Amino acid sequence: MKKIEDVFSVASFDPAKLTESFRDFTEKGVQQSKDAYAKMRVAADDAAKTVEATVQSAQTGTVDIGLKAIDALRTNAESSLSHMEALLGVKSAAEFFELQTAFIRKQAEVTVEQAKSMQEATKKFAESVSKPVKDAAEKAISGFKAA
């Protein structure tokens, strides 16, 4: 008669194999934890660098836009003062309307140019602030694709 081994019998239980299996399981768990920690640390470092680059870009962009605004205000103030001086020397209503029309036309042209300049500076600012975030996102996405 053929002997059938009982799976639950004490004779089939080998404590050495259980210890070895537990050790393997533990070592794999520790290694996976180390790998996960290393990836999280790299991600945190990258995030910190991204924030730093974004803040620096924002600071630089803000200063540039502020300087453009100050320049526009200075230009407009100087133009207005020059116009006032010219108006003080007006001898007739026709001369007044001629000076006023020329001033308004010139101010409209200057305002359009200033608006374009501010728009370009704002666009450059937005691009420079969003670039580090965009680069970090692309890097993270490529990291997920590679993994």
C-alpha positions as CSV (number, residue, x, y, z in Angstrom):
1,M,0.0,0.0,0.0
2,K,1.2,3.5,-0.9
3,K,1.9,5.8,2.0
4,I,0.1,9.2,1.7
5,E,1.9,12.0,3.6
6,D,-0.2,14.2,5.7
7,V,0.5,17.8,4.8
8,F,-0.4,18.9,8.3
9,S,1.7,16.3,10.0
10,V,4.5,17.4,12.3
11,A,7.0,15.3,10.4
12,S,6.7,17.5,7.3
13,F,7.3,20.7,9.2
14,D,10.9,21.9,8.9
15,P,11.7,24.9,11.1
16,A,15.0,25.6,9.2
17,K,13.0,26.2,6.0
18,L,10.6,28.5,7.8
19,T,13.4,30.5,9.3
20,E,15.1,30.7,5.9
21,S,11.8,31.8,4.2
22,F,11.2,34.4,6.9
23,R,14.8,35.7,6.6
24,D,14.4,36.0,2.8
25,F,11.1,37.8,3.2
26,T,12.6,40.2,5.7
27,E,15.6,40.9,3.6
28,K,13.5,41.6,0.6
29,G,11.3,43.9,2.6
30,V,14.3,45.8,4.0
31,Q,15.7,46.2,0.5
32,Q,12.4,47.4,-0.9
33,S,12.1,49.9,1.9
34,K,15.7,51.2,1.2
35,D,14.9,51.5,-2.5
36,A,11.6,53.3,-1.8
37,Y,13.4,55.7,0.7
38,A,16.1,56.4,-1.9
39,K,13.5,57.2,-4.5
40,M,11.6,59.4,-2.1
41,R,14.7,61.2,-1.1
42,V,15.6,61.9,-4.7
43,A,12.1,63.1,-5.4
44,A,12.2,65.4,-2.3
45,D,15.6,66.8,-3.4
46,D,14.2,67.4,-6.9
47,A,11.1,69.1,-5.5
48,A,13.2,71.4,-3.3
49,K,15.4,72.4,-6.3
50,T,12.3,73.0,-8.3
51,V,10.8,75.3,-5.7
52,E,14.1,77.1,-5.3
53,A,14.4,77.7,-9.1
54,T,10.8,78.8,-9.2
55,V,11.3,81.3,-6.4
56,Q,14.4,82.7,-8.0
57,S,12.7,83.0,-11.4
58,A,9.7,84.7,-9.8
59,Q,11.9,87.1,-7.9
60,T,13.9,88.0,-11.0
61,G,10.7,88.4,-13.1
62,T,9.0,90.5,-10.5
63,V,12.0,92.9,-10.4
64,D,12.0,93.1,-14.2
65,I,8.3,93.9,-14.4
66,G,8.6,96.4,-11.6
67,L,11.5,98.2,-13.3
68,K,9.5,98.3,-16.6
69,A,6.5,99.8,-14.7
70,I,8.8,102.4,-13.0
71,D,10.3,103.3,-16.4
72,A,6.8,103.7,-17.9
73,L,5.7,106.0,-15.1
74,R,8.9,108.0,-15.4
75,T,8.4,108.4,-19.1
76,N,4.8,109.4,-18.7
77,A,5.6,111.9,-16.0
78,E,8.4,113.5,-18.0
79,S,6.1,113.7,-21.1
80,S,3.3,115.2,-19.1
81,L,5.6,117.8,-17.5
82,S,7.0,118.7,-21.0
83,H,3.5,119.1,-22.3
84,M,2.5,121.3,-19.4
85,E,5.5,123.6,-20.1
86,A,4.6,123.7,-23.8
87,L,1.0,124.6,-22.9
88,L,2.2,127.6,-20.8
89,G,3.6,129.2,-23.9
90,V,0.4,128.8,-26.0
91,K,-0.7,132.0,-27.7
92,S,-4.0,130.9,-29.3
93,A,-6.8,128.3,-29.0
94,A,-5.7,126.7,-32.3
95,E,-2.1,126.3,-31.0
96,F,-3.6,124.8,-27.8
97,F,-5.7,122.2,-29.7
98,E,-2.8,121.4,-32.0
99,L,-0.4,120.8,-29.0
100,Q,-3.1,118.8,-27.1
101,T,-3.9,116.6,-30.1
102,A,-0.2,115.9,-30.8
103,F,0.3,115.1,-27.1
104,I,-2.7,112.7,-26.9
105,R,-1.6,111.0,-30.2
106,K,2.0,110.6,-28.9
107,Q,0.7,109.3,-25.5
108,A,-1.5,106.8,-27.2
109,E,1.5,105.5,-29.2
110,V,3.7,105.4,-26.1
111,T,1.0,103.6,-24.1
112,V,0.7,100.9,-26.8
113,E,4.4,100.4,-26.8
114,Q,4.5,100.3,-23.0
115,A,1.6,97.8,-22.9
116,K,3.5,95.5,-25.5
117,S,6.6,95.7,-23.4
118,M,4.8,94.8,-20.2
119,Q,3.0,92.0,-22.0
120,E,6.3,90.6,-23.2
121,A,7.8,90.9,-19.8
122,T,4.8,89.2,-18.2
123,K,4.9,86.4,-20.7
124,K,8.6,85.9,-20.2
125,F,8.0,86.0,-16.4
126,A,5.3,83.3,-16.6
127,E,7.4,81.1,-18.8
128,S,10.5,81.4,-16.5
129,V,8.4,80.6,-13.4
130,S,6.6,77.6,-15.0
131,K,9.8,76.2,-16.7
132,P,11.2,74.5,-13.5
133,V,7.9,73.0,-12.7
134,K,7.3,71.8,-16.2
135,D,10.8,70.3,-16.3
136,A,10.3,68.5,-13.0
137,A,7.0,67.1,-14.1
138,E,8.5,65.8,-17.3
139,K,11.3,64.2,-15.4
140,A,8.9,62.6,-12.9
141,I,6.7,61.3,-15.8
142,S,9.8,59.9,-17.6
143,G,10.8,58.3,-14.3
144,F,7.5,56.5,-14.0
145,K,7.7,55.3,-17.6
146,A,11.1,53.9,-17.0
147,A,10.1,52.1,-13.8
